[in-house]
Amino acid sequence: MAQRITSVVNSDQIIVLNEGKIAGIGTHEELKESNKIYQEIMKSQLSEEEIA
């Protein structure tokens, strides 16, 4: 379990939770492209250079 994107970016599978419910499952690249909640977390934690 982690709250920082940098801690999970290389994980085989990431589960995104929102209000205690599963909001997405996938790799960093999959979630980066398709999951709004994951994208919001990325924007709040990473610089523009790190996101690209």
Secondary structure, DSSP 8 states (H G I E B T S, - for coil): --S-HHHHTT-S-EEEEETTEEEEEE-HHHHHHH-HHHHHHHHHHS-HHHH-
